[in-house]
Amino acid sequence: MRILGLQPIPFGGQALIVMAVHALLTTLAERSLTVSQFVAEEPDFQPFVNAVDLGGQVLVVALAFIFWILGWRRAFRRTILVYLVLTTLSLLTDCSDLVSTLTERTADTAGALDLLWDTALTWAFNVLTFTVWYWFLDQGGPDRRRSAEPGPPDLAFPQQTSDLKGWENWTPGLLDYLFVAFNTSTAFSPTDTVVLSRSAKVLCMLQASISLVIIAMLAARVVNTLQ
């Protein structure tokens, strides 16, 4: 990863930047969901829940930063894994809340637009979260992918499986994994990318299932309400 043409950022720095940006975007998305007004049993208690959620994310990112500074590579990578698991559980919770509150929403245009807004935010949350999963998982992570001894590939891109002139030393970057995640959420498959490892297959199935629920059930409800 390069910024403004400068020297490549080390893996630790890349991971911290990716985690911080992901945490910021997903937190903003979750705070913007209108579904909270239907699932919050105690409205006065909701700010405390939000603070605990945000504090947990800040704590994990802070721990990752400390482990990186100390050079504790294994602890650093495990902290990233914990962060991804927690954000995936949060995504599943948001998706469940959307489905469980379908019957509680109003059938007017305002209610349909609110549901459409929540659907779009949850779908984007899905894409961003699995982008980081694929980026962190494939070939042992971005540090090993560019090393002399990369790990076995979890995803095979066309540039890696075909003899294309000018792409001999190509390695995937964050944008390539965003492309895979975007395709999996829209086409329910990674399209031109081959999924090789069992871990990657589980992630693709989970992401496609979440997207199927969002698009097939929620979007259809919005269309029916608007008609």
C-alpha positions, 0 to 999 in steps of 0.5 A, a space after each residue: 500500500 502506497 500513499 501519494 507515491 511514497 514508500 510502501 507502508 509496512 504491514 503493521 501500519 497498513 493493518 492499523 490504517 485499514 482497521 481504523 478506517 473500517 471501524 470509523 465507517 462501520 460505526 458511522 453506518 451503524 449510528 445512522 440505522 433507523 432500525 434502532 428505534 424498533 429494537 431498543 427496548 429502553 431508549 435511555 439505555 441505548 447511548 450506553 450500549 453504543 458507547 460500549 460498542 465504540 469503546 470495544 472497537 477502540 480498545 481492540 485497535 489500541 491493543 493492536 497498536 501496542 502489540 505492533 509497537 512492541 513487535 509482538 507479531 503473533 499477538 498483533 495478528 490475533 488482535 486483528 482476527 478478534 476485531 474481524 470476528 467481532 465486526 462480523 458478529 455485529 454485522 450479523 446482528 444488524 442483519 437480524 434486526 433488519 429482518 425481525 423489524 420488517 413487520 413493525 415498519 410503516 407501509 408509507 413512503 417514509 417507512 420504505 425509504 428508511 428501510 431502503 437506507 438501512 438496507 444500503 448501509 448494512 449492504 455496504 457494511 457487509 462489503 467493507 467487512 469481508 474486504 478486510 477479511 479477504 485482504 487479511 486471509 489471502 496467502 497469510 496477509 499482505 506481508 507474506 504475499 510480497 515476501 520471498 515465501 508467500 503462503 498458499 493462495 486462498 484466492 486466485 486472481 486472473 493475473 495469477 492463473 493466466 500468462 498475461 504479459 506485463 502482469 508477471 509479478 503482480 500481487 493483489 491489493 486492497 482494491 482487488 479484495 474490495 472488488 471480490 467482496 463487491 462482486 460476492 455481494 452483488 452476484 453472490 459469487 466472486 465472478 472471475 476470482 477462484 476461491 481455493 481454500 476452505 476458509 475463503 469458501 466459508 467467508 464467501 458463503 457467509 457474505 453471499 448469504 447475508 447479501 441474499 437476505 438483504 437484497 432478496 427480502 428487504 429490497 423486495 419489501 421496499 419495492 412492494 411498499 412503494 408500489 
